[in-house]
Amino acid sequence: MKILVSSINFAPDHAGIGVYSTDFPAYLAEMGDEVRMVTGFPYYPQWRKRPEDRGRLFRRDHFRGIEVLRGYLYVPARVSAPKRIWHELTFCIFAGVNLLRAGRHDALVLFAPPYFLGFSGVLWKWIFRRPLVINVQDLPLDAALALGMLREGLVSRIFRRMEGWIYKRADLVTSISPEMVNTIRAKGVGADRLALCPNWIDVAAASAPVERGRFLAAQVQARDKFTVVYAGNLGVKQGIEVLLHAAKALEDMADLHFFVIGDGADKRRLLAIAAALELKNCTFLPFLGTEAYAEMLTDVDVVFVAQRLGAGNNFMPSKLLGIMAREKALLVVADLSSELAHAVADSGCGLVSAYGNLAGLIANLGILRAMDPVERGRMGARGLGKVREFDRQRVLGDLRARIEALAARRAASPR
């Protein structure tokens, strides 16, 4: 097949949607498909372009057998709602130009958000008369309303109608959890055009043995201590401040140390909270490379995952599967009715408390800390068992087959 893919994030962006919007076209190329990628210039999760990319409007790259067409996007130094909208609009405008430059392919696959990209996708579909597939990784409008970041009103109604208009014109809309699929169905998308496509992982690679001790050898402040780590995007939806308050409440426990690893739009605020709390038992580190990240997960005792109330059915933590594949016990705070809470509780790979319940978080941490390491290891191992359901070959093989069927059907239909 000849497949066109587009996403705002692509390698070397290495967090959030970029993990999947990079690996999906790479998988297609491995299967022998001819693949082009339409994306922006790298900026995420630091929210900062590389010096060599500033001022560039277009560039053509190659990555793992994929031709990459990059277009300009505005990246604000500080993220606010109006600036984020302008950031997404500039990307979608230049991506639209690149989609038209790329020309006819057997199918176009968009990774959303931003859902504004769907307008360019629909235009491409109308011009070239080929199927449009939208993979929804996040529902930012629903999350913003649920979290109180946006109020119900004229603006939200306009955005909701635009979003529904786009989805209803796609030949297939996929999303990563049953609840998100149901939310999209409620926007007017027919069941015959909807499918569950969970995020995936290369289980063999993600669970490969890593030498112990390398991460903690460089972190003298945490040696011989019980370690709790959050590693990933530092955004508003993650609500990482609850871990900082737990660290403050437990500051008298000399054998306990916390890590917050990553970057994102909320990092500045989190650093300010940590400074105000005068935390001495918490270390902030930047994003780690792939090898260093695996070494970190091998060394630490417990991995913390957070999701603010209201966001739980509108996105899933992108690094969750990779953490579970490393057989680490999870300490989770989330809406107890969320997909995240159910996934962890059902697999038995961690303990969950309600977001905002600091006492519950501290109690669960105490339970994990008191566990025999072998028992805690068994808990983490149950996560690896669950992850096998989401193996890369299985999930992407199914998605590719759906796209191939759509392309064949459109090619056979009269013009």
C-alpha positions as CSV (number, residue, x, y, z in Angstrom):
1,M,0.0,0.0,0.0
2,K,0.9,3.7,-0.4
3,I,0.0,5.3,2.9
4,L,0.1,9.0,4.0
5,V,0.2,9.6,7.8
6,S,0.0,12.9,9.7
7,S,0.5,14.0,13.3
8,I,1.7,17.1,15.0
9,N,4.3,14.9,16.9
10,F,6.9,12.7,15.3
11,A,10.4,11.6,16.1
12,P,12.5,13.0,17.7
13,D,9.5,14.0,19.8
14,H,9.5,11.2,22.3
15,A,6.4,11.6,24.5
16,G,2.7,11.4,24.3
17,I,1.2,10.9,20.9
18,G,4.6,11.0,19.3
19,V,5.4,7.6,20.6
20,Y,2.6,6.1,18.5
21,S,2.5,8.4,15.5
22,T,6.2,7.5,15.0
23,D,5.9,3.8,15.5
24,F,2.8,3.3,13.3
25,P,4.4,4.6,10.0
26,A,7.6,2.7,11.0
27,Y,5.6,-0.5,11.2
28,L,4.0,0.1,7.8
29,A,7.4,0.7,6.3
30,E,8.6,-2.6,7.9
31,M,5.6,-4.3,6.2
32,G,6.8,-3.1,2.8
33,D,4.3,-0.2,2.4
34,E,5.4,3.1,0.8
35,V,4.9,5.7,3.6
36,R,5.0,9.4,3.8
37,M,4.7,11.4,7.0
38,V,3.4,14.9,7.3
39,T,4.3,16.6,10.6
40,G,5.8,19.7,12.2
41,F,9.2,20.5,13.5
42,P,10.2,18.8,16.7
43,Y,9.3,20.7,19.9
44,Y,7.7,18.2,22.4
45,P,7.7,17.8,25.4
46,Q,10.1,20.7,26.1
47,W,7.8,23.1,24.1
48,R,10.9,24.4,22.4
49,K,12.1,24.1,18.8
50,R,15.7,23.2,18.0
51,P,17.8,26.2,17.0
52,E,18.3,24.9,13.4
53,D,14.5,24.6,12.9
54,R,13.5,28.2,14.0
55,G,12.2,30.2,11.1
56,R,12.0,27.2,8.7
57,L,8.7,26.8,6.8
58,F,9.2,23.4,5.2
59,R,11.8,20.6,5.2
60,R,12.0,17.1,3.8
61,D,13.6,14.4,6.0
62,H,13.9,10.6,6.0
63,F,13.4,8.3,9.0
64,R,13.4,4.5,9.0
65,G,12.3,4.2,5.4
66,I,9.7,7.0,5.7
67,E,9.7,10.2,3.7
68,V,9.0,13.0,6.2
69,L,7.5,16.3,5.1
70,R,7.8,18.9,7.9
71,G,5.9,22.2,8.1
72,Y,6.1,25.3,10.2
73,L,4.3,25.5,13.6
74,Y,4.2,28.2,16.2
75,V,5.6,27.0,19.6
76,P,4.9,29.4,22.5
77,A,7.5,29.9,25.3
78,R,4.6,29.7,27.8
79,V,1.5,27.7,27.0
80,S,-1.9,29.3,27.4
81,A,-5.3,28.4,25.9
82,P,-5.2,31.1,23.1
83,K,-1.5,30.4,22.3
84,R,-2.2,26.6,22.2
85,I,-5.0,27.2,19.7
86,W,-2.7,29.3,17.5
87,H,0.0,26.6,17.9
88,E,-2.3,23.9,16.6
89,L,-3.8,26.1,13.8
90,T,-0.4,27.0,12.4
91,F,0.5,23.4,12.3
92,C,-2.7,22.4,10.6
93,I,-2.4,25.1,7.9
94,F,1.1,24.0,6.9
95,A,0.3,20.3,7.3
96,G,-2.6,20.9,4.9
97,V,-0.2,22.3,2.4
98,N,2.1,19.3,2.8
99,L,-0.8,16.9,2.5
100,L,-1.7,18.4,-0.9
101,R,1.9,18.4,-1.9
102,A,2.1,14.7,-1.0
103,G,-0.7,13.9,-3.4
104,R,-2.8,10.8,-3.8
105,H,-2.1,7.8,-1.6
106,D,-4.2,4.7,-1.0
107,A,-5.3,6.1,2.4
108,L,-4.6,9.0,4.8
109,V,-4.2,8.3,8.6
110,L,-4.4,11.2,11.0
111,F,-3.4,11.1,14.6
112,A,-5.5,13.5,16.7
113,P,-5.4,15.9,18.5
114,P,-5.3,18.5,17.1
115,Y,-8.7,17.7,15.6
116,F,-8.3,20.9,13.4
117,L,-6.0,18.7,11.3
118,G,-9.2,16.8,10.4
119,F,-10.3,19.8,8.2
120,S,-7.1,19.3,6.1
121,G,-7.8,15.5,6.1
122,V,-11.3,15.9,4.8
123,L,-10.2,18.3,2.1
124,W,-7.5,15.7,1.0
125,K,-10.2,13.0,1.0
126,W,-12.5,15.1,-1.2
127,I,-9.8,16.0,-3.7
128,F,-8.1,12.6,-4.0
129,R,-11.2,10.4,-3.3
130,R,-9.3,8.1,-1.0
131,P,-10.3,6.9,2.5
132,L,-9.6,9.0,5.6
133,V,-8.8,7.3,9.0
134,I,-8.5,9.2,12.2
135,N,-6.9,7.7,15.3
136,V,-8.0,9.6,18.3
137,Q,-5.4,9.5,21.1
138,D,-6.9,12.2,23.3
139,L,-10.2,14.2,23.6
140,P,-8.9,17.6,24.7
141,L,-12.2,19.4,24.4
142,D,-14.0,16.8,26.7
143,A,-11.0,16.8,29.1
144,A,-10.9,20.6,29.3
145,L,-14.6,20.8,30.0
146,A,-14.4,18.0,32.6
147,L,-11.4,19.6,34.3
148,G,-13.0,23.1,34.4
149,M,-10.4,24.5,32.0
150,L,-13.2,25.5,29.6
151,R,-16.7,26.3,30.4
152,E,-19.8,25.2,28.5
153,G,-20.9,28.0,26.2
154,L,-20.8,29.2,22.7
155,V,-17.1,28.4,22.2
156,S,-17.4,24.9,23.4
157,R,-20.5,24.3,21.3
158,I,-18.7,25.6,18.2
159,F,-15.7,23.4,18.8
160,R,-17.9,20.4,19.6
161,R,-19.8,20.8,16.3
162,M,-16.6,21.1,14.3
163,E,-15.2,18.0,16.0
164,G,-18.3,16.0,15.2
165,W,-18.4,17.3,11.6
166,I,-14.8,16.0,11.1
167,Y,-15.3,12.6,12.7
168,K,-18.5,11.9,10.7
169,R,-16.7,12.5,7.4
170,A,-13.9,10.0,8.2
171,D,-14.2,6.5,6.7
172,L,-12.9,5.1,10.0
173,V,-12.4,6.6,13.5
174,T,-10.4,4.6,16.0
175,S,-9.6,5.3,19.6
176,I,-7.6,3.8,22.4
177,S,-10.1,2.8,25.0
178,P,-13.8,1.6,25.0
179,E,-14.9,4.7,26.9
180,M,-13.3,7.0,24.4
181,V,-14.9,5.1,21.6
182,N,-18.3,5.6,23.3
183,T,-17.6,9.3,23.7
184,I,-16.9,9.6,20.0
185,R,-20.0,7.6,19.2
186,A,-22.0,10.2,21.1
187,K,-20.7,12.8,18.8
188,G,-22.7,11.2,16.0
189,V,-20.2,8.8,14.5
190,G,-21.9,5.5,13.3
191,A,-20.8,2.2,14.9
192,D,-19.9,1.0,11.4
193,R,-17.2,3.7,11.2
194,L,-15.8,3.2,14.7
195,A,-13.3,0.8,16.1
196,L,-11.2,0.2,19.2
197,C,-7.5,0.4,18.5
198,P,-5.6,0.3,21.8
199,N,-2.2,1.7,22.1
200,W,0.4,-0.9,21.6
201,I,3.9,-1.9,22.7
202,D,6.7,-4.2,21.4
203,V,6.5,-6.5,24.4
204,A,9.8,-8.3,23.7
205,A,11.8,-5.1,23.4
206,A,10.0,-3.4,26.3
207,S,10.6,-6.3,28.7
208,A,14.2,-7.2,27.7
209,P,16.5,-7.6,30.7
210,V,18.5,-4.5,31.7
211,E,21.5,-4.4,34.0
212,R,20.6,-3.3,37.5
213,G,22.1,-0.5,39.5
214,R,23.1,1.9,36.7
215,F,20.4,4.5,37.4
216,L,20.7,4.6,41.2
217,A,24.6,4.6,40.9
218,A,24.3,8.1,39.6
219,Q,21.6,9.2,42.2
220,V,23.5,9.1,45.5
221,Q,20.7,10.8,47.3
222,A,18.5,7.8,46.7
223,R,20.8,4.9,47.3
224,D,19.6,2.2,49.7
225,K,16.2,4.0,49.9
226,F,12.7,3.0,48.8
227,T,12.2,4.9,45.6
228,V,9.0,6.2,44.0
229,V,9.1,7.7,40.6
230,Y,6.9,9.5,38.2
231,A,8.3,9.6,34.6
232,G,6.5,11.1,31.7
233,N,4.8,14.3,30.5
234,L,4.4,17.0,33.1
235,G,1.0,18.4,32.0
236,V,-2.0,19.7,33.8
237,K,-4.0,16.6,33.2
238,Q,-1.5,14.4,35.0
239,G,-1.9,16.3,38.3
240,I,1.6,15.4,39.6
241,E,1.4,18.0,42.4
242,V,-0.3,15.3,44.5
243,L,3.0,13.4,44.6
244,L,4.8,16.4,45.9
245,H,2.4,16.8,48.7
246,A,2.8,13.2,49.6
247,A,6.6,13.7,49.6
248,K,6.1,16.6,52.0
249,A,3.9,14.6,54.3
250,L,6.5,11.8,54.5
251,E,9.6,13.9,54.7
252,D,10.5,12.5,58.1
253,M,11.0,9.0,56.6
254,A,14.7,9.1,55.8
255,D,14.6,5.9,53.8
256,L,12.1,7.2,51.2
257,H,12.9,9.2,48.1
258,F,10.8,10.5,45.2
259,F,11.7,11.3,41.6
260,V,9.8,13.4,39.1
261,I,11.2,12.8,35.6
262,G,10.2,14.5,32.4
263,D,9.2,17.8,30.9
264,G,6.0,19.6,29.9
265,A,3.8,22.6,30.1
266,D,3.3,22.2,33.9
267,K,6.9,21.7,34.9
268,R,7.5,25.4,35.9
269,R,4.5,25.3,38.3
270,L,5.6,21.9,39.8
271,L,9.1,23.2,40.5
272,A,7.6,26.2,42.2
273,I,5.4,24.0,44.4
274,A,8.4,21.9,45.3
275,A,10.4,25.0,46.2
276,A,7.5,26.4,48.3
277,L,7.3,23.0,50.1
278,E,11.0,23.0,50.6
279,L,11.2,19.3,49.5
280,K,14.5,17.6,50.3
281,N,13.3,14.1,49.5
282,C,12.3,14.7,45.8
283,T,14.6,15.0,42.8
284,F,13.5,16.5,39.4
285,L,15.2,15.1,36.3
286,P,14.7,15.8,32.6
287,F,13.4,13.2,30.2
288,L,15.6,10.1,29.9
289,G,16.8,8.5,26.7
290,T,15.4,5.0,25.9
291,E,18.3,3.1,27.5
292,A,18.4,5.3,30.6
293,Y,14.6,5.1,31.0
294,A,14.8,1.3,31.0
295,E,17.6,1.4,33.5
296,M,15.6,3.7,35.8
297,L,12.5,1.4,35.7
298,T,14.7,-1.5,36.5
299,D,16.1,0.1,39.6
300,V,13.2,1.9,41.3
301,D,10.8,0.2,43.6
302,V,7.4,1.7,42.7
303,V,6.1,3.8,39.7
304,F,3.6,6.5,40.3
305,V,0.8,7.3,37.8
306,A,-1.6,10.1,38.2
307,Q,-4.7,11.4,36.4
308,R,-6.8,14.3,37.6
309,L,-10.4,13.9,38.3
310,G,-12.6,14.4,35.3
311,A,-9.9,13.5,32.7
312,G,-10.1,9.7,33.2
313,N,-12.1,8.7,30.1
314,N,-10.7,11.3,27.7
315,F,-7.0,10.2,27.6
316,M,-4.7,7.4,28.8
317,P,-1.1,7.8,30.1
318,S,1.0,7.0,27.0
319,K,3.8,5.4,29.0
320,L,1.6,3.0,31.0
321,L,2.2,0.0,28.9
322,G,6.0,0.4,28.9
323,I,5.9,0.7,32.7
324,M,3.8,-2.4,33.1
325,A,6.1,-4.3,30.7
326,R,9.0,-3.6,33.1
327,E,7.1,-5.5,35.8
328,K,6.9,-2.6,38.2
329,A,4.2,-2.3,40.9
330,L,2.1,0.8,40.2
331,L,1.0,3.5,42.7
332,V,-2.0,5.1,41.0
333,V,-4.2,8.1,41.8
334,A,-7.2,8.6,39.5
335,D,-10.9,8.8,39.2
336,L,-11.9,5.4,40.5
337,S,-14.3,4.9,37.6
338,S,-11.7,5.8,35.0
339,E,-10.2,3.4,32.4
340,L,-6.8,3.8,34.1
341,A,-8.1,2.8,37.5
342,H,-10.0,-0.2,36.1
343,A,-7.0,-1.4,34.0
344,V,-4.7,-1.4,37.0
345,A,-7.2,-2.9,39.5
346,D,-8.3,-5.6,37.1
347,S,-4.8,-6.7,36.3
348,G,-3.7,-6.5,39.9
349,C,-0.5,-4.8,39.0
350,G,-0.8,-2.0,41.5
351,L,-2.9,-0.1,44.1
352,V,-5.3,2.7,43.2
353,S,-6.7,5.6,45.3
354,A,-9.0,8.4,44.4
355,Y,-7.3,11.6,43.1
356,G,-7.2,14.2,45.9
357,N,-7.3,11.6,48.6
358,L,-3.8,12.2,50.0
359,A,-4.4,9.9,53.0
360,G,-5.4,7.1,50.6
361,L,-2.3,7.7,48.5
362,I,0.0,7.6,51.6
363,A,-1.7,4.4,52.9
364,N,-1.2,2.6,49.5
365,L,2.4,3.7,49.4
366,G,2.8,2.3,52.9
367,I,1.3,-1.0,51.8
368,L,3.7,-1.3,48.9
369,R,6.7,-0.2,51.0
370,A,5.9,-2.9,53.6
371,M,5.6,-5.7,51.0
372,D,8.2,-8.3,50.7
373,P,10.1,-7.5,47.5
374,V,9.3,-10.8,46.0
375,E,5.6,-10.2,46.6
376,R,5.9,-6.7,45.1
377,G,7.7,-8.3,42.1
378,R,4.8,-10.7,41.6
379,M,2.4,-7.7,41.6
380,G,4.5,-6.0,38.9
381,A,4.7,-9.2,36.9
382,R,0.9,-9.3,36.5
383,G,1.3,-6.0,34.6
384,L,3.5,-7.8,32.0
385,G,0.8,-10.5,31.6
386,K,-1.8,-7.8,30.9
387,V,0.5,-5.9,28.4
388,R,0.8,-9.0,26.2
389,E,-2.8,-8.3,25.0
390,F,-1.4,-5.1,23.4
391,D,1.6,-6.5,21.5
392,R,2.6,-4.3,18.6
393,Q,2.2,-7.0,15.9
394,R,-1.3,-7.9,17.0
395,V,-2.7,-4.3,17.3
396,L,-1.0,-2.8,14.3
397,G,-1.6,-5.9,12.2
398,D,-5.3,-5.5,12.8
399,L,-5.3,-1.7,12.1
400,R,-3.3,-2.2,8.8
401,A,-5.8,-4.9,7.7
402,R,-8.7,-2.4,8.3
403,I,-7.0,0.3,6.3
404,E,-6.2,-2.2,3.5
405,A,-9.8,-3.2,3.3
406,L,-11.0,0.4,3.1
407,A,-8.4,1.2,0.4
408,A,-9.5,-1.8,-1.7
409,R,-13.1,-1.0,-1.3
410,R,-12.6,2.6,-2.4
411,A,-10.4,1.6,-5.3
412,A,-13.1,-0.8,-6.5
413,S,-15.9,1.7,-6.2
414,P,-17.0,3.8,-9.3
415,R,-15.6,7.3,-9.4
